[in-house]
Amino acid sequence: MEKEKILKINKRSFITVCFILVTFMILSYILTFLLQKGELISEGEDLIYQTLPGQGYSFFSFLSSPFRLLASSDGLSVIVIAIFIMILGGAFNVMNETGGINSIIGYLINRFRNRKYRLMYVVILSFMLFGALFGIFEESVTLLPIIILLALSLGWDTFTGLGMCLLAAGFGFSTAITNPFSIGLGSAKMGISSTQNIWYRLVIFLLMYIFLCIFMRLHVRKIEKDPTSSPTYDSDKEKREKLNSKNLEFFDQKILKVYSIFFLIVLLFIILSSVLPALSGYSIPVIAITFLFGIFICTAFLRIPFSKALKMFWSGLVAMSPAIFMLMLAGSIKFILDDAKIMATMINKIALIFQGQSPIVGVLFIYLLVLVIQFFIGSASAKVILIIPIISVLAKEVGITQNLALLSFVFADGYTDLIYPTNPVLLIALGMAGFSYHKWIKKTWFMQIIILAITVLFLIIGFYINY
């Protein structure tokens, strides 16, 4: 009987996500017939909008967009992320079948059995710091399976694991302190210092950390009182029974040491790829290569035959293969808008509405503008090139500082990664966890409303303190 994969795309989640993405693809296709074609042309430091003749988009172009995407400028990113996710699937399956996961979970349970809330706060802080300092979000998926199993072992649920890992990484990325992908690239494009008034971002980071800890504490207290209130009660019950059937009190010290060293090396490469300029644009490939070679080195130390390890790896890789199709659909939405030449028109129409408004309205408009664009363009570095020149000019026109305009960009760019269905990392993570997108929205929508209100307040305060 084949062992269950620690990483796999849940079939129901896959169907739901694909339906949502195809719906947005159709809406994008309809927009091509309603909006005039246009483009943004650089004139010095400014971007000027220019109309182009024609409207519409051929039906063949629409149908072939997921495949033509792979040959576009975004295609390489989609391919790299797909390979990265499948390598993770293979690597974690090897770890699971060789006892690595059980050893790590067993060690953490034995060490923090009577201090599990402290462990939760430390894990949240760690992921938030990685996001805030190094811009790590996609890379957090590498540790998601272990964090989910740890949460289940401590009597919590899958959402707790997602919150400790995915939510924490997203919160950190969004409360950027020195995030090189938003603060770093954005401040360079605007011609300002990335450390100017950094104290305000530190305050925001601390407050959002407290907010997330309270949110997660309330959730775990609720499911501790009533386990059936968990959105994944039934599936978690099965997972927990499988965990309880394994004796986590006793674990192989050699296996623990091998995989602990492995993860320390992975962590080292994550940090190096975030802080070294030569590697900063290649963090995903670097980590993927680290996992690919590292997992087979681990099996060699554990004296597992290469052919057997390769079979385990291939089995886990195949289980994650549906992620490729999900990534292609998610990337097709932006591709259709770009290919039909209406993305620039959408940006221009929104920008014209708010010209000449008051500073407060102006900064909130910039926030809204990036929130809209973020739905179609998830990459922070891609939006820096497209949006930063526009909001820089808008900031001067409405009388707000470049720092405040950049802060509005950072907020809109980050928190929506945790809710927009066009963000492939969110979809892949939920698919891995077997947590449907519908359940995710139901569980986090109110939190997102509170975040929106808090970030708006931060922007208004930022204006009055001349941030």
C-alpha positions in Angstrom: 0.0 0.0 0.0 1.4 3.4 -1.0 2.3 5.8 1.8 0.4 9.1 1.9 2.4 12.0 0.6 3.3 14.8 3.0 3.0 17.3 0.2 0.3 16.9 -2.4 -2.3 19.1 -4.1 -5.7 18.3 -2.6 -8.1 17.4 -5.5 -11.1 19.4 -4.2 -8.9 22.5 -3.6 -7.4 22.0 -7.1 -10.8 22.0 -8.8 -12.1 25.0 -6.8 -9.0 27.1 -7.5 -9.0 26.3 -11.2 -12.7 27.3 -11.4 -11.9 30.7 -9.8 -8.9 31.4 -12.0 -10.7 30.5 -15.2 -13.5 32.8 -14.1 -11.1 35.7 -13.8 -9.5 34.8 -17.1 -12.9 35.1 -18.7 -13.5 38.5 -17.0 -10.2 39.7 -18.3 -11.1 38.6 -21.8 -14.4 40.5 -21.6 -12.5 43.6 -20.5 -10.4 43.6 -23.7 -13.6 44.5 -25.6 -14.6 47.2 -23.2 -11.3 49.2 -22.8 -9.2 51.0 -25.4 -5.8 49.7 -26.0 -2.9 51.8 -24.6 0.7 51.8 -23.4 2.9 53.7 -20.9 5.9 55.4 -22.5 8.9 56.7 -20.5 9.7 60.4 -20.8 12.6 61.1 -18.4 11.5 60.0 -15.0 7.8 60.1 -15.9 5.5 57.6 -17.5 3.1 59.0 -20.2 0.0 57.2 -21.3 -0.6 56.8 -25.0 -3.7 55.3 -26.7 -3.4 52.6 -29.3 -5.9 51.8 -32.0 -8.4 48.9 -31.6 -10.2 46.9 -29.0 -10.8 43.2 -28.3 -8.8 40.0 -28.2 -9.1 36.9 -30.4 -10.7 33.8 -28.9 -7.7 31.7 -30.0 -5.3 34.0 -28.2 -7.5 33.7 -25.1 -7.6 29.9 -25.2 -3.8 29.6 -25.9 -2.8 32.2 -23.2 -1.8 29.6 -20.5 0.7 28.1 -23.0 1.9 31.3 -24.7 2.5 32.6 -21.1 5.4 30.2 -20.9 7.2 31.9 -23.8 6.6 35.4 -22.4 8.7 37.5 -20.0 6.8 36.0 -17.1 7.1 32.4 -18.4 10.5 31.8 -16.8 9.2 32.8 -13.4 6.2 30.4 -13.7 8.5 27.5 -14.8 11.0 28.2 -12.0 8.2 28.3 -9.3 6.7 25.1 -10.7 10.0 23.2 -10.6 10.6 24.6 -7.1 7.3 23.3 -5.8 7.8 19.9 -7.4 11.3 19.6 -6.0 9.8 20.4 -2.6 7.2 17.7 -3.0 9.9 15.1 -3.8 12.2 16.2 -1.0 9.6 16.2 1.7 8.3 12.8 0.6 11.9 11.5 1.0 12.1 13.1 4.4 8.7 11.6 5.4 9.5 8.1 4.3 12.9 8.1 5.9 11.7 9.2 9.3 13.0 12.8 9.1 9.7 14.5 9.7 8.8 12.3 12.6 12.2 13.0 14.2 11.9 16.8 13.9 8.3 16.8 15.2 9.2 14.5 18.0 12.1 16.6 19.1 10.1 19.8 19.1 7.2 18.2 21.0 9.4 16.8 23.7 11.2 20.1 24.1 8.2 22.4 24.1 5.4 20.2 25.4 4.7 22.5 28.4 5.5 25.7 26.5 3.6 25.4 23.3 2.2 28.9 23.3 5.8 30.3 23.6 6.8 28.0 20.7 3.9 29.5 18.6 5.0 33.1 19.3 8.6 32.3 18.5 7.7 30.6 15.2 5.5 33.5 14.2 8.2 36.0 15.1 10.8 34.0 13.1 8.7 33.9 9.9 7.7 37.6 10.3 11.4 38.6 10.6 12.4 36.6 7.6 9.7 38.4 5.6 10.3 41.9 6.9 14.1 41.8 6.7 14.8 39.5 3.7 11.6 39.6 1.7 10.9 35.9 2.2 7.4 34.7 1.4 7.5 32.1 -1.4 10.4 30.4 0.4 8.2 29.9 3.6 6.4 27.1 1.8 9.5 25.0 2.3 8.7 24.7 6.0 4.9 24.7 5.8 4.4 20.9 6.0 6.5 20.6 9.2 4.8 23.5 10.9 1.3 22.1 10.1 2.3 18.7 11.5 3.8 20.4 14.5 0.5 22.2 15.1 -1.4 19.0 14.8 0.9 17.2 17.2 0.4 20.0 19.8 -3.4 19.5 19.6 -4.2 22.3 17.2 -5.3 22.3 13.6 -4.1 22.8 10.0 -5.1 26.5 10.0 -2.9 27.0 13.1 0.0 25.7 11.0 -0.9 27.9 8.1 -1.1 30.9 10.4 2.2 30.3 12.1 4.0 29.9 8.8 2.1 31.4 5.8 0.3 34.2 7.6 3.4 35.1 9.6 5.6 35.3 6.5 3.0 37.4 4.7 2.7 39.7 7.6 6.4 40.1 7.7 6.7 40.8 4.0 3.9 43.4 4.3 5.4 45.2 7.4 8.7 45.5 5.5 11.6 46.8 7.5 14.4 46.2 5.0 12.5 44.0 2.5 14.8 44.2 -0.6 11.9 43.5 -3.0 9.6 46.3 -1.9 11.5 48.7 0.4 14.9 48.2 -1.3 13.8 48.3 -5.0 11.1 50.9 -4.3 13.2 53.4 -2.4 16.0 53.1 -5.1 13.4 53.8 -7.8 12.1 56.8 -5.9 15.6 58.1 -5.1 15.2 58.0 -1.3 17.0 56.2 1.5 15.7 52.7 2.4 16.5 53.4 6.1 15.0 56.9 6.3 12.4 57.0 9.1 12.8 53.3 9.6 11.6 53.7 13.2 8.0 54.0 12.0 8.2 50.7 10.1 9.7 49.1 13.2 6.7 50.3 15.3 4.3 49.0 12.6 6.1 45.6 12.6 5.8 45.3 16.4 2.1 46.2 16.4 1.3 43.8 13.6 3.2 41.0 15.3 1.1 41.5 18.4 -2.0 41.6 16.3 -1.2 38.3 14.6 -0.2 36.6 17.9 -3.6 37.7 19.4 -5.4 36.4 16.3 -3.7 33.1 16.5 -4.1 32.8 20.3 -7.9 33.4 20.0 -8.1 30.7 17.3 -6.2 28.0 19.2 -8.1 28.8 22.4 -11.4 28.4 20.5 -10.4 25.0 19.0 -9.0 23.8 22.4 -12.5 24.5 23.9 -14.3 23.0 20.9 -12.2 21.0 18.5 -15.2 20.6 16.1 -15.1 24.4 15.5 -12.0 23.9 13.4 -12.6 24.3 9.6 -10.6 21.1 9.1 -11.8 19.1 12.0 -12.6 15.8 10.1 -9.4 15.8 8.0 -7.2 16.8 10.9 -8.7 14.0 13.0 -7.4 11.5 10.4 -4.0 13.2 10.2 -3.7 13.3 14.0 -4.6 9.6 14.4 -1.8 8.7 11.9 0.6 10.9 13.9 -0.5 9.4 17.2 0.0 5.9 15.8 3.7 6.8 15.5 5.7 6.9 18.7 7.1 10.5 18.7 8.5 10.1 22.2 11.4 8.1 20.7 13.2 9.2 17.6 16.4 8.4 15.8 19.1 10.8 16.9 21.1 10.3 13.7 18.2 11.0 11.5 17.4 14.1 13.5 21.0 15.4 13.3 21.2 14.8 9.5 17.9 16.6 8.7 18.6 19.4 11.2 21.9 20.2 9.6 20.1 20.0 6.2 17.5 22.6 7.3 20.2 24.8 8.8 22.0 24.8 5.4 18.7 25.6 3.6 18.2 28.5 6.0 21.7 29.7 5.4 21.1 29.7 1.6 17.7 31.5 2.1 19.5 34.3 4.0 22.4 34.5 1.6 20.1 34.7 -1.4 18.3 37.5 0.2 21.2 39.7 1.3 23.8 39.0 -1.4 23.3 41.2 -4.5 24.6 38.5 -6.8 22.0 36.0 -5.5 19.1 38.3 -4.7 17.3 37.7 -8.0 17.8 33.9 -7.8 16.5 32.9 -4.4 14.0 30.4 -5.6 16.4 28.5 -8.0 19.2 28.6 -5.3 16.8 27.1 -2.7 15.5 24.6 -5.2 19.0 23.4 -6.0 19.8 23.2 -2.3 16.8 20.9 -1.7 17.5 18.8 -4.8 21.1 18.0 -4.0 20.8 18.2 -0.2 18.0 15.6 0.1 20.1 13.0 -1.7 23.2 13.8 0.3 21.0 13.2 3.4 19.9 9.8 2.2 23.6 9.0 1.4 24.5 9.7 5.0 21.6 7.6 6.2 22.9 4.8 3.9 19.7 4.6 1.8 20.2 3.2 -1.7 20.1 6.0 -4.3 17.6 4.1 -6.4 15.2 3.8 -3.5 15.6 7.5 -2.6 15.0 8.5 -6.2 11.8 6.4 -6.3 10.6 8.3 -3.1 11.6 11.6 -4.6 9.8 10.9 -7.9 6.6 9.8 -6.1 6.5 13.1 -4.2 7.3 15.1 -7.3 4.4 13.6 -9.2 2.0 14.3 -6.3 2.7 18.0 -6.7 2.5 18.1 -10.5 -1.0 19.7 -10.6 0.6 22.8 -9.3 2.0 23.5 -12.8 -1.6 23.9 -14.3 -2.6 26.2 -11.4 0.4 28.4 -11.9 -0.3 28.6 -15.7 -3.9 29.7 -15.1 -2.9 32.3 -12.4 -0.3 33.8 -14.7 -2.6 33.9 -17.7 -4.8 36.7 -16.1 -2.0 39.2 -16.2 -0.8 37.9 -19.6 -4.2 38.5 -21.2 -4.3 42.1 -20.0 -0.8 42.7 -21.1 -1.1 40.9 -24.4 -4.3 42.8 -25.2 -2.7 46.1 -24.3 -5.3 47.2 -21.8 -3.2 47.0 -18.5 -1.9 50.6 -19.1 -5.4 51.8 -19.9 -6.7 50.4 -16.6 -3.9 52.2 -14.6 -4.5 55.5 -16.5 -8.3 55.5 -16.0 -7.9 55.0 -12.2 -5.1 57.6 -11.9 -7.2 60.3 -13.7 -10.0 60.0 -11.2 -7.9 61.2 -8.2 -5.8 63.9 -9.7 -5.9 67.1 -7.7 -7.3 65.5 -4.5 -6.3 66.3 -0.9 -3.2 64.6 0.5 -5.2 62.2 2.7 -7.4 61.2 -0.3 -4.2 61.0 -2.4 -2.3 58.6 -0.2 -5.4 56.4 0.1 -5.9 56.5 -3.7 -2.3 55.3 -4.1 -3.1 52.4 -1.7 -6.3 51.6 -3.8 -4.4 51.8 -7.1 -1.8 49.3 -5.9 -4.5 47.1 -4.4 -6.1 46.9 -7.9 -2.9 46.3 -9.8 -1.7 43.7 -7.2 -4.6 41.5 -8.2 -3.1 41.1 -11.7 0.6 41.5 -10.9 1.7 39.7 -7.8 5.5 40.3 -8.1 6.7 43.2 -6.0 9.7 43.8 -8.3 7.5 43.8 -11.4 5.2 46.4 -9.8 8.2 48.5 -8.8 9.1 49.0 -12.4 5.5 49.6 -13.5 3.9 51.4 -10.6 6.6 53.2 -8.6 7.2 55.9 -11.3 3.4 56.6 -11.3 2.9 56.8 -7.6 6.0 58.9 -7.2 4.5 61.6 -9.5 1.1 61.3 -7.8 2.8 61.8 -4.4 4.3 65.1 -5.6 1.0 66.2 -7.1 -1.1 65.6 -3.9 1.6 66.8 -1.5 2.7 63.6 0.4 6.2 62.4 1.0 7.8 59.7 -1.1 8.3 57.6 2.0 4.5 57.6 2.7 3.7 56.8 -1.0 6.2 53.8 -0.7 4.6 52.7 2.5 1.2 52.6 0.9 2.7 50.5 -1.9 4.3 48.1 0.6 1.0 47.6 2.4 -1.0 47.0 -0.8 1.7 44.7 -2.2 2.0 42.4 0.8 -1.2 41.7 2.7 -3.2 40.9 -0.4 -0.8 38.0 -1.1 -2.8 36.3 1.7 -6.2 36.7 0.0 -6.0 37.2 -3.7 -6.7 34.0 -5.7 -4.2 35.2 -8.4 -1.3 34.7 -6.0 0.1 31.3 -7.0 2.0 30.8 -3.7 -1.2 31.1 -1.6 -3.0 28.6 -3.9 -0.1 26.1 -3.8 0.2 26.4 0.0 -3.5 25.9 0.5 -3.4 23.0 -1.9 -0.5 21.4 0.0 -2.4 21.8 3.3 -5.7 20.5 1.9 -7.3 23.7 3.0 -9.8 25.0 0.4 -9.7 28.6 -0.8 -13.4 29.0 0.3 -12.5 28.0 3.9 -9.5 30.3 3.8 -11.6 33.3 2.8 -14.2 32.4 5.4 -11.5 32.2 8.1 -9.5 35.3 7.2 -11.9 37.8 5.6 -12.6 39.7 8.8 -8.9 39.7 9.7 -8.3 41.3 6.3 -10.9 44.0 6.9 -9.2 44.8 10.3 -5.8 44.9 8.5 -7.2 47.3 5.9 -8.5 49.6 8.6 -5.2 49.4 10.6 -3.1 50.1 7.6 -5.2 53.0 6.5 -4.8 54.4 10.0 -1.0 54.0 9.8 -1.0 55.9 6.5 -3.1 58.8 8.0 -0.8 58.9 11.0 2.2 58.8 8.7 0.9 61.9 6.9 0.5 63.9 10.1 3.9 63.0 11.5 5.4 63.8 8.1 6.8 60.3 7.6 
